[in-house]
Amino acid sequence: MTTPSSSGIPRGGPPLTEEDAEDLLRCICFKTGPPRTVGAELEWLVHELRDPRLPVPPHRLAAAIDTVRALPLVAALTFEPGGQLELSSPPAASLMECLDSLAADLRAVREALAPLGLGLSGYGVDPWHAPRARVLHEPRYDAMELVLGRTGPSGRAMMCESASVQVCLDAGLDGPGPLGYRRRWRLAHLLGAVLVAAFANSPVHGGRRTGWRSTRQLLWDELDPSRALAPSPDGSADGTPYGEPRAAWAAHVLDTPVMCVRMPQGPWPVPEGLTFREWLRTGGPRRADADDLRYHMTTLFPPVRPRGHLELRMIDAQSGPDGWMVPIAVTTALFEDPVAAETAHRAVDPLEALAGQAPAPRNPLWRIAAREGLTDPALHRAALDVFPAALEALPRIGASPEVVGAVAAFHERYVMRGCCPADELQEVAS
């Protein structure tokens, strides 16, 4: 019986029963209360400053990793398997605290990379290099590449060539209303498609246009559905397909195959088709415990992932030095301000019929969003409602004039015209 150490290696703990696992999932995945905190995770492609089309040699990337890891950052710093740099902010008490902290860390990172001749690019997928070589060789990523590779090359591309802006918000209140966690869960899965469409920024992958505005979202669509999909809509009592999220998520976690079984020594076993529920029932290849369940949840990649709070994982990385701030500000305003949240709920109501009963991102709504962006009339109408609502709400939640101005500029440049950053990148690529 084992539990993970800080390095992720198991070291011993009490076994877990199936009933214990269900109770634990219901308790830890939707921690309800008044929405208070905001967080974000920013992923960046590392490139050559003199010519981003040139691949960064592994030894220079390793030197960059060592340099950046020595910085005294507020955010947690990690690197993705292809060398993408990720900054994960701690929970902040306000939008501006989150943005200011990340902005300071980003300045420090860019200043440290510049003398090495390296910089950061914000695209949903690498527009120049495919495939990127995996630079991190750890048991987790060895297992991940094997498991995700069973359905084709998109798994490796997602690991090594993609980047995103992830917004982390409290689950919400345990009750009705626009800030209740059930309505926020539904909003995340419908508004998520609008965010995919508005912020799509990956039409070029490996030097060729793919025909999708968000190729990153296409990669997620092509992964093993048990690992990359939201829980199947369960049909609530009022007829909507986003019923009780606690029960739906708990069942989804337990019925998804485990990616790997961590061991103290040697390569980690990578069973095929062994769900966590079956692991609990059979006890092999070793008994599972609560830390194994928590680790298992980190190997599930739905577009909205509950981890006490809600992780919104569907937004492409954004170009420009401050472009990353806009999706964080818009999403936070639409979830945290009650008036804006109510507007957002009404705006996405018509999208539910288009989504149908299939889970995101493999439903018509999400596929249209990734392929067509805001050229789709239904998504454009929703965006024309939610962006002004966010703009009105931002001063109410303490956003600075600079942040409000950046959102207003994005709204005018893209949303009002029915386009997205990918459309400009299409023009550059041509």
SULMOZI-V309101 format. One record per run of one state. SS is the DSSP state (alpha for helix, beta for strand, coil for the rest). FROM is the first residue (numbers start at 1). LEN is the number of residues. If there is no record, write none. Layout:
SS	FROM	LEN
SS	FROM	LEN
//
This chain:
coil	1	3
beta	4	1
coil	5	5
beta	10	1
coil	11	4
beta	15	1
coil	16	2
alpha	18	11
coil	29	1
beta	30	1
coil	31	7
beta	38	11
coil	49	9
alpha	58	12
coil	70	6
beta	76	4
coil	80	5
beta	85	4
coil	89	3
beta	92	1
coil	93	2
alpha	95	20
coil	115	3
beta	118	4
coil	122	3
beta	125	1
coil	126	13
alpha	139	13
coil	152	2
alpha	154	8
beta	162	1
coil	163	1
beta	164	7
coil	171	2
beta	173	1
coil	174	6
beta	180	1
alpha	181	18
coil	199	3
beta	202	1
coil	203	1
beta	204	2
coil	206	2
beta	208	2
coil	210	4
beta	214	1
alpha	215	7
coil	222	3
alpha	225	4
coil	229	16
alpha	245	10
coil	255	2
beta	257	1
coil	258	3
beta	261	1
coil	262	7
beta	269	1
coil	270	5
beta	275	1
alpha	276	7
coil	283	6
beta	289	1
alpha	290	9
coil	299	5
beta	304	3
coil	307	1
beta	308	9
coil	317	7
alpha	324	13
coil	337	1
alpha	338	12
coil	350	1
alpha	351	5
coil	356	8
alpha	364	12
coil	376	1
alpha	377	21
coil	398	3
alpha	401	15
coil	416	5
alpha	421	9
coil	430	1
//
